């Protein structure tokens, strides 16, 4: 029986309150239910690995995913930094002194202390 079919069958007998995922995870579940044959074969082989090997595989997959998103985030931060520098250079915004920033940070860190 295909893994996707097994998952569908299993989910039919489980009450929604018993599911271990939250509403935001449902798109992931739908992707799993419609997975390709290649994915099913990989999942089947992965399920036969030792616990340590599965954790290594999961770590590898997460690193692969993180490396692409880190590049995207870095590029976005670079654009944001350049936009902020331009705004300061063109007097579109007024800077805040270090002392003022630190005072606000202390107030936020110690909201119950009136003397800060």
Residue pairs with C-beta under 8 A, 6 or more apart in sequence:
1 9
2 40
3 35
3 40
3 43
3 44
4 32
4 33
4 34
4 35
4 40
7 32
7 33
8 33
11 19
11 29
21 28
21 29
35 43
46 54
46 57
47 54
49 57
84 93
86 92
87 93
88 95
106 116
107 116
110 116
